[in-house]
Structure formats: C-alpha cells, structure tokens
Amino acid sequence: MSPDRNARTPRQNKDNKDSERVGVRRRNIVPQILDAAEQIFAARGLTGTRVEDIARICDIPKANILYYFGTKEDLYRATLFRVLELWLADADDWLLADKAPLDAIEGYVRAKIGFSASRPDASSLFSQELLSGAQVIRPFLENELRTHVDRRAEIFLGWQRAGLMVAIDPRHFLVLLWSMTQAYADMRVQFQAVLGKAHLARPQYETGVRTVMTMVSPLFPRPSANGTDETPPPRKSRRTAKDPATVAAP
C-alpha cells in the first residue's frame, strides 16, 4: 500500500495544535489588552499612560503587550481604531434609505446614547484625540469618516427629495446628532451634577432619547389623510424586550 501523501506526520499535528493554541490565546488576550488600554488612555491620555499600568490591569507582563502591539503608540492607535470601527457601525444598522426616516433616526439615537452609556471611556478617548488635534486619526477623519458622512448625507438628501425630511444641511445634521448623543459620555459629570445624580442610569438615558427625538421629530413630516404634510408630535418611547436599540444602563 502506498503512503497517503496528504497524511500529517506527528510533528505536523503537534505544530498545528500549537498554532491553534496561539490563535486562541491571541483572540482572548488582545481584546483584554484593548479594553484596559481604552480605560487608561481615556483617563490619562497618551502621554500620561504607561504600558505597565495597562499590564497591571490585565495581570500580564508588560512584555506580552509589547509582543502584540510593539509600542505604546501602536497600542494607542489600535485602541482608537477599534473604537472608531464600533462607533461607525451603528449608522450601517440604522441610517438606511429603505427605512422609515423617523424610525431610522430614533434607532440611531438610541444606539448612540446606548454606546455612550455602555462605553463612556471609548467616547472620551475619541474626544480627547480630537481636542489634541487628531494627530493620530486625521487621515481617518479626512478619508474614511468623510466617505461615511457623504453616504449618510446622500440618504438624507434622498429623504428630502421625497418630502420625508425638511431641507437642512445633512452633514451638519449628522455631526449635531453625534454631539447630542456623545454628551452623555463626554459630559456625564456635568449631567450628574445638574441632575443631582451620583451616576447616570437607564431613566436618564431614556429621557435623553425622548428629548433628542422631540427636537428632531419636526424635521420629518408625514403625509396626512388629505395629502398634505403634517409634522408628527413628539413620540412616546416604544421600547420592547426585543428592541436591539434599547438604551441599557452600563
């Protein structure tokens, strides 16, 4: 009987298992490092952060972090770009041309305030980078983010042409939505102070959603029975247990 040329040798099987273990270890440890980095970079900035501090939170040697990310600056960049990837994904879920405009906007507002509630450090890290001049992410802002905004602007303009949205500048509108929803992370200390709360929780975030929707709802008229446009009244929350955009407390 001739040998099977595709059969693995014991050494090949061992190497394959070792490679699988390395892959599993990387999938487990890299998110842990990025989570800790997000927390520390948001609190101390790039200059004030030491890799040792991140390693201490992860309970791993500093060398392990440098093995996966090379330098502190590389880790900072990777942390930021993970935040940006997650931050932009909500628009792909909600701001779609085939969705009812007001439903799309409410879903998006809920998702953005939900992100501020569950990932305040991520939002703060992004804001700090912008305030420092966006030295790391400026190419991203001028390319990927601009393209992202242009695509959403085309959707808004399509709604406007169909008479489903008041004619306003779509890019300014989107950036202002970001400002209102990110405030629940970036300005949470101020919210806590003026609301007299030690921490923001579900009721405050839900009030935020309703408030933002009360402000933006008049931009989305709906045809009335006689064929004219009518501005919808402020809508009550329609949260359900299955609603993926329901704001959850952190």
KAKA-V415961 format. One record per pair of residues at least 12 apart in sequence whose ideal C-beta (glycine too) atoms are under 8 Angstrom apart, sorted by sequence separation. I is the first residue (numbers start at 0). J is the second residue. D is the distance in Angstrom with one decimal. If there is no record, write none. Layout:
{{I & J & D} {I & J & D}}
This chain:
{{36 & 48 & 7.9} {187 & 199 & 5.7} {219 & 231 & 6.8} {39 & 52 & 5.4} {93 & 106 & 4.2} {94 & 107 & 5.7} {156 & 169 & 5.8} {190 & 203 & 7.0} {217 & 230 & 4.9} {39 & 53 & 5.4} {50 & 64 & 5.6} {92 & 106 & 7.4} {93 & 107 & 4.0} {155 & 169 & 3.6} {216 & 230 & 7.4} {217 & 231 & 7.8} {50 & 65 & 6.8} {216 & 231 & 5.4} {183 & 199 & 6.7} {216 & 232 & 7.5} {36 & 53 & 5.2} {39 & 56 & 7.1} {90 & 107 & 6.7} {93 & 110 & 6.2} {152 & 169 & 3.9} {155 & 172 & 6.6} {216 & 233 & 5.9} {35 & 53 & 4.8} {38 & 56 & 7.1} {89 & 107 & 6.1} {92 & 110 & 6.9} {151 & 169 & 7.1} {152 & 170 & 5.3} {155 & 173 & 7.5} {216 & 234 & 6.6} {183 & 203 & 8.0} {213 & 233 & 4.2} {32 & 53 & 6.7} {35 & 56 & 4.1} {50 & 71 & 5.3} {53 & 74 & 7.4} {89 & 110 & 4.0} {152 & 173 & 7.1} {183 & 204 & 6.4} {212 & 233 & 6.8} {35 & 57 & 5.1} {49 & 71 & 7.8} {89 & 111 & 6.1} {148 & 170 & 5.7} {151 & 173 & 5.5} {212 & 234 & 6.2} {48 & 71 & 6.8} {50 & 74 & 7.2} {183 & 207 & 5.6} {209 & 233 & 7.4} {32 & 57 & 5.8} {89 & 114 & 6.9} {148 & 173 & 6.0} {31 & 57 & 5.4} {45 & 71 & 7.4} {148 & 174 & 7.8} {209 & 235 & 7.8} {32 & 59 & 7.8} {45 & 72 & 7.3} {48 & 75 & 7.7} {180 & 207 & 7.8} {209 & 236 & 6.2} {86 & 114 & 6.8} {208 & 236 & 7.0} {28 & 57 & 7.6} {85 & 114 & 7.4} {45 & 75 & 5.1} {28 & 59 & 7.0} {32 & 63 & 8.0} {180 & 211 & 6.9} {205 & 236 & 6.3} {32 & 64 & 5.7} {179 & 211 & 5.3} {85 & 118 & 7.5} {205 & 238 & 7.7} {28 & 63 & 7.0} {32 & 67 & 6.6} {40 & 75 & 6.0} {86 & 121 & 7.3} {176 & 211 & 7.7} {179 & 214 & 7.9} {32 & 68 & 7.3} {82 & 118 & 7.8} {85 & 121 & 7.2} {86 & 122 & 7.9} {29 & 67 & 5.9} {36 & 74 & 5.5} {40 & 78 & 5.9} {208 & 246 & 6.0} {28 & 67 & 7.2} {36 & 75 & 7.3} {82 & 121 & 4.4} {86 & 125 & 6.9} {176 & 215 & 7.6} {207 & 246 & 7.9} {36 & 77 & 7.9} {37 & 78 & 5.4} {205 & 246 & 5.8} {25 & 67 & 7.1} {32 & 74 & 7.3} {36 & 78 & 4.4} {82 & 124 & 6.1} {83 & 125 & 7.1} {204 & 246 & 4.3} {82 & 125 & 5.7} {33 & 77 & 6.6} {37 & 81 & 7.8} {204 & 248 & 7.0} {33 & 78 & 5.5} {37 & 82 & 6.9} {79 & 124 & 6.6} {201 & 246 & 6.7} {78 & 124 & 7.0} {79 & 125 & 7.1} {172 & 218 & 7.8} {201 & 247 & 7.0} {201 & 248 & 4.3} {33 & 81 & 5.6} {200 & 248 & 4.9} {79 & 128 & 6.1} {167 & 218 & 6.6} {165 & 217 & 7.4} {83 & 136 & 7.1} {165 & 218 & 4.6} {164 & 218 & 5.9} {165 & 219 & 7.5} {126 & 181 & 7.1} {164 & 219 & 5.6} {165 & 220 & 7.0} {79 & 135 & 6.1} {80 & 136 & 7.7} {83 & 139 & 6.5} {163 & 219 & 6.4} {79 & 136 & 5.9} {87 & 144 & 7.6} {90 & 147 & 6.8} {94 & 151 & 5.1} {163 & 220 & 7.4} {96 & 154 & 5.0} {100 & 158 & 5.0} {162 & 220 & 7.3} {163 & 221 & 7.8} {76 & 135 & 5.6} {80 & 139 & 7.4} {95 & 154 & 7.1} {122 & 181 & 5.2} {126 & 185 & 4.9} {75 & 135 & 6.8} {83 & 143 & 8.0} {87 & 147 & 5.7} {94 & 154 & 5.8} {162 & 222 & 7.8} {83 & 144 & 7.8} {90 & 151 & 5.8} {96 & 157 & 5.7} {123 & 184 & 6.2} {158 & 219 & 7.8} {96 & 158 & 8.0} {122 & 184 & 3.6} {123 & 185 & 6.0} {100 & 163 & 4.9} {121 & 184 & 7.8} {122 & 185 & 5.8} {100 & 164 & 5.7} {111 & 176 & 7.1} {115 & 180 & 6.1} {119 & 184 & 4.0} {111 & 177 & 7.1} {114 & 180 & 7.8} {115 & 181 & 5.8} {118 & 184 & 7.4} {162 & 228 & 6.6} {115 & 182 & 7.6} {116 & 183 & 6.5} {108 & 176 & 6.9} {112 & 180 & 4.9} {115 & 183 & 4.0} {116 & 184 & 7.6} {119 & 187 & 6.0} {107 & 176 & 7.2} {111 & 180 & 3.6} {115 & 184 & 3.7} {111 & 181 & 7.1} {114 & 184 & 7.8} {115 & 185 & 7.9} {108 & 179 & 8.0} {112 & 183 & 5.4} {104 & 176 & 7.9} {108 & 180 & 6.1} {115 & 187 & 7.8} {41 & 119 & 7.9} {42 & 120 & 7.5} {41 & 120 & 3.9} {41 & 121 & 7.3} {37 & 118 & 7.9} {38 & 120 & 5.1} {41 & 123 & 4.4} {37 & 120 & 5.1} {41 & 124 & 4.2} {44 & 127 & 6.0} {116 & 199 & 7.1} {37 & 121 & 5.7} {40 & 124 & 5.4} {41 & 127 & 7.0} {37 & 124 & 6.1} {40 & 127 & 7.9} {44 & 131 & 7.6} {116 & 204 & 5.1} {115 & 204 & 7.9} {113 & 204 & 7.4} {112 & 204 & 5.5} {112 & 207 & 5.4} {112 & 208 & 5.7} {109 & 208 & 5.5} {112 & 211 & 7.6} {108 & 208 & 5.8} {105 & 208 & 7.5} {108 & 211 & 5.1} {108 & 212 & 6.3} {105 & 212 & 5.6} {108 & 215 & 7.7} {104 & 212 & 7.5} {104 & 215 & 6.1} {101 & 216 & 6.6} {104 & 219 & 7.0} {101 & 219 & 4.5} {100 & 219 & 4.9} {101 & 221 & 7.6} {105 & 234 & 7.4} {101 & 231 & 6.6} {116 & 246 & 6.1} {117 & 247 & 6.5} {119 & 249 & 7.1} {113 & 244 & 6.7} {116 & 247 & 6.6} {113 & 245 & 7.4} {116 & 248 & 6.3} {117 & 249 & 5.0} {101 & 234 & 7.6} {109 & 242 & 7.9} {113 & 246 & 4.7} {116 & 249 & 5.1} {110 & 244 & 5.0} {112 & 246 & 5.5} {113 & 247 & 6.1} {109 & 244 & 3.8} {109 & 245 & 6.6} {107 & 244 & 7.9} {109 & 246 & 5.6} {106 & 244 & 4.6} {105 & 244 & 7.8} {92 & 243 & 7.9} {93 & 244 & 7.3}}
